[in-house]
Structures are given as C-alpha cells and as structure tokens.
Amino acid sequence: MGYITADPGVLTRELWPQHVAVANIADGYDLVNGNGEPTSAMEDWQLVPTSFEEVCEWAYIIRDTSAGEWSRGYLLLYKQPGETAYPDVLYPVTLRLQGFIKTCNLAPLGSWNGCVGTTISDDESSQSIMFRLQETAVRATQHLSLHSGGFDEPWSHMQKGLRNIRQLVHNTLSRGSARRVEPIPDINEDIYLTRRVFSKVRAEVIISPD
C-alpha cells in the first residue's frame, strides 16, 4: 500500500483535521497491514515521494501481456518493494487516498442496467441479442469521485502526488514522441476513480465478472 506524503515522513492524511480523520492521528499512528505502526516505521516503498524525480526512482511501468484489453495493458510496479518481498515477484502499486465522497456507483453491475441498448426486433436471433448484451456489458463501469470538503492543504498534496504518478505514466508510454505535460491541478478539481465491471472473453460470447 502506498501513502501519499506532504513532506518526507509526513503522511498527507496527517494534515486532515482530527475530527474528520479516520485513524487516531493524535499519537502519530496509522494503520498499516492491520497493525498500528508509527509513520517513521514505514518502509520507503510505502511512501509516495514528494517530487517527480523521486517518483521515477520509486516506481516503474511494464507491459501486462495477460491483459485482455488495451486499457489494461500496463502495470505500475514498485521498484524496491521492501526486504520481505519475494524475488522475481511483481508488486503492483496501490494507493490509499482520502477525501469526501461526491459521487459513487459501486453496485455489482455498475452502470450496466442489463439491457441491450436498443429495442429487440421480433426476428432478431438469440445470438445477436447475446452479442449486443455483451457489447453493452463490457462498457459498464464502477466509479467513485472524491472532493476536498474545503480542506485545501491535504487535498493539494494528494493532487500533487497523483500528478507526479500520472506524469511518470505519460512519460514512459510516450517515449519517442512528443511528451505530454500533466497540467497542474486546480484545488477545486475532484479525484475520479473508475474501473470496468466485466472482462470480455473474445473467443466466445461469455461475460465474466472481474
């Protein structure tokens, strides 16, 4: 689990007022792997660096050959995932974010309503209907958006940490072409998280949950 930092050794979450923070930050403790550990006890790989240059030394990107679609074709991995990490095992980066929920759809089927999208004609074959069901289902997504709740200091640091990670992704995938520079986020911007609900199996007309 990666924790975005405001300064070296200072978690962004520690900047939220105590009455809105989830963990008891008064004693400097945070929940890590189910155990109360002080921030200073975390390993370097658990803390997202504050600068873009350090983020480039913290994580890297590889192609995921097992991905079934182009939008999931890469993995963001920890470069040095700690002394207890198994050799030759890839450790994808995961992040813990904080904020106030603005919109949310985490229903099992997400945005999919089970319909084919258009009216079914009387002479339409069952195979055609199943194909259209599949085509609408694979576009279904779950989403969660977060906003600052008016607390600009922790929010700005979290946005900066995410911007550095996005810049690493864009720089890596745009090698040999014009690099895209991530815009500096506005303090009023929300953080929008989304993922597909289903995977598409191309060889057969099958819809399977992730």
Summary of the structure (lengths in Angstrom):
residues: 210
radius of gyration: 20.7
end to end distance: 20.9
largest distance: 69.1
contacts: 514
relative contact order: 0.17
helix: 26%
strand: 28%
